[in-house]
Amino acid sequence: MSTSAVNTSAARVRKKGNLKRELLKYKWIYVMLIPPVAYFFIFRYMPLYGIQLAFKDYVLAGVSASPWNDFEHFKFMFSEPGFIPAFRNTVIISFMRIVVGFPFPIILALLINEVRMMRFKRVLQTVYTFPHFLSWVLLSGIMLNLLGTNGMVRRIVGTFSQPMFENWNLLYDGGAFRWLLVLSGMWKEAGWGTIIYLAAIAGIDQALYESADIDGANRFHKIFYLTLPGIAGMIAIQFILRVGAVMEGGFDQVFNLYSPPVFSKGDIIDTYIYRISFVRASGINFGFPTAVGLFKNIINFILLLSANAMTRALGQRSVL
């Protein structure tokens, strides 16, 4: 055996030994990875087998035994008169959330970061984060008691304007309903969204702020020239992920707040498919919701790639 072959064999043995030592050294970290890996494998990858239902007519014999249907679910989807309005509402509401709601956690994180009293700062973070843990079932009940026909806000308005009291229909007005979704979503999730931005701000080198103080910079200078550039990469990543979820209109929120008078402005794809599949359906039809889900995910994937390419072109961090 030649000397080079012997050296190669010895290098492989050393590499395997190093790998075993590294695995043993960090064995508990790998053990901790088992639950999340199992979760994603069981609930994210295994269900991909069922995507073929989008192109089949489901029968109780199983997915593999179900016959192919020549894209009938997609044809039915685009022929349904209510699908296009629901698609339009989903896009409009999602973009309203991006334009109005996306910057709000950033602004809130910047404001919280400027608070100098640490105890008060922690109290603010707790107060702003708490609504995230409330369900939309509970919040919709609160909003109904506040803004509904017999709500407190209507009674207060009635003391100042009788015509507004008589014509009060905030929860049944399509235009107002969209803004109600956006603003209530901001109130519920803004505090939770600040966590990641505050963590990014904490990672900025404090020596930069000390240098800025020496140079005479005020708070606004430090925010615009140090803090925002320091978290620009995190903002770019969050923006990409948010654009990649445009077709997710927020089923829980809309389902608990909407009603027939606002279907034309507030009905999104998820709530529309819910009514088609579980309210109006005369039998089991898993293929149609699967087709709609595939359609949504393809659009989200295209938007994700587009936002990723745009942020990369602007010189920011990307997710792909």
PyMOL commands that set and color helices and strands:
alter all, ss='L'
color gray80, all
select helices_A, chain A and resi 3-25+27-55+72-79+83-101+103-113+118-133+136-147+152-158+162-166+170-172+174-202+206-214+219-230+232-243+251-257+260-266+269-279+287-313
alter helices_A, ss='H'
color red, helices_A
deselect
rebuild
show_as cartoon
